[in-house]
Amino acid sequence: MPKALICGAGGQLGQELALTCPKHWRHASMTRSMLDIADADQVARVLDETAPAWVINAAAFTAVDAAESEPELAHRVNAKGPEVLAQLCIERDIRLLQVSTDFVFDGAQGSPYAPGDKPKPLGAYGRSKLAGEDAALAAGGRPVILRTGWVYSRHGGNFVKTMLRLMAVRDQLSVVEDQVGTPTWARGLALTCWGLADHGDASGIYHWSDAGACSWYDFAVAIRETALELGLLRQAATLLPIPASQYPTPAQRPAYSVLDKTLTRKTLGHSGDHWTSQLRAMLGDLQRHEQQHEKQQP
Ligand SMILES: NC(=O)c1ccc[n+]([C@@H]2O[C@H](COP(=O)([O-])OP(=O)(O)OC[C@H]3O[C@@H](n4cnc5c(N)ncnc54)[C@H](OP(=O)(O)O)[C@@H]3O)[C@@H](O)[C@H]2O)c1
């Protein structure tokens, strides 16, 4: 039975990787406090102790705006980390799956980005993730680079949970309508990681998100409507579409970052579900989890 070492196991994807681990795989899950991926001594020791066939690196510095003021920290986690993992994996004949981002693109293309399209990150986060991809590829071996975007889950902080929180207490919210991408439920992303590792022959750059495309405004409307239907929200906040220019952030974001998933779909033999179905499934998962949590309260 093959074994995978999951790095960044406390994050959204890390937790979903553990929850979706196929029956014919074993996994060792390491949170940041158990394994710092940029510390070569720690990584070497853990690889020797766990002896995995694959390392799935879900660890990252994902605070896109904070990366602008902390570029060294972003670089340490997102570039040095994958470099350390890649080099130490090759020495031990271990395969590496490195997760990356749609923010390696500048968004100017205006049509879905294929894995071979030229990256041109707009900010420090995208630059650090691209450096991580390059380091993993340059180390040799046969790494899998899996780019994704707009990740959410019931774990941690993300756009869906922020919208639910704000819509519960505010009558009106402004949401950016001129940035287009595709939401990705971390559960489907985790299953894609396992699928690529299972495939065995996969190597190089792959793209994955849920199917379809939308703006942040469209995403917020779908969150509101689905949450109202499921009873997760009691009131329908008014959502105002605004241009990104009216919501300045430290990091510039691509106006269009839809990923072309043709290669991954062909490799895995399925197209994945539309983002609205995945959103409904995640909100159902969140609701069940909250209900179980309430039952367990004394
Ligand atoms: N979230 C998105 O919207 C998004 C979009 C595109 C691509 N991605 C990519 O998808 C992957 C998974 O993202 P996610 O949303 O699951 O991220 P996440 O929830 O922020 O989880 C990242 C995890 O990495 C851990 N970490 C940070 N520094 C580390 C280090 N030096 N060593 C080991 N672990 C460390 C974090 O620990 P602490 O919590 O203790 O800091 C956190 O648990 C990442 O590669 C990310 O770049 C994410």
The ligand as an ORCA input file, in Angstrom:
! r2SCAN-3c Opt
* xyz 0 1
  N      -6.513     29.391     -0.678
  C      -6.608     29.704     -1.957
  O      -7.521     30.421     -2.376
  C      -5.606     29.165     -2.946
  C      -5.689     29.611     -4.283
  C      -4.757     29.101     -5.207
  C      -3.798     28.195     -4.801
  N      -3.743     27.807     -3.504
  C      -2.690     26.884     -3.124
  O      -3.314     25.707     -2.640
  C      -2.476     25.126     -1.621
  C      -3.300     24.863     -0.381
  O      -3.849     26.106      0.056
  P      -4.825     26.187      1.317
  O      -5.939     27.094      0.950
  O      -5.091     24.837      1.853
  O      -3.856     26.994      2.320
  P      -3.997     27.225      3.887
  O      -5.354     26.833      4.345
  O      -3.495     28.600      4.137
  O      -2.978     26.149      4.468
  C      -1.608     26.270      4.316
  C      -0.983     25.542      5.471
  O       0.440     25.621      5.338
  C       0.974     25.777      6.646
  N       2.325     26.339      6.594
  C       2.716     27.625      6.488
  N       4.053     27.714      6.508
  C       4.532     26.445      6.626
  C       5.826     25.874      6.718
  N       6.941     26.627      6.674
  N       5.930     24.527      6.842
  C       4.821     23.749      6.893
  N       3.571     24.233      6.828
  C       3.430     25.562      6.691
  C      -0.003     26.697      7.335
  O       0.162     26.619      8.727
  P      -0.341     27.815      9.675
  O      -1.828     27.882      9.499
  O       0.103     27.394     11.017
  O       0.339     29.050      9.152
  C      -1.330     26.127      6.845
  O      -1.801     25.116      7.708
  C      -1.310     26.094     -1.436
  O      -0.239     25.667     -2.227
  C      -1.829     27.401     -1.994
  O      -0.791     28.238     -2.459
  C      -4.627     28.258     -2.571
*
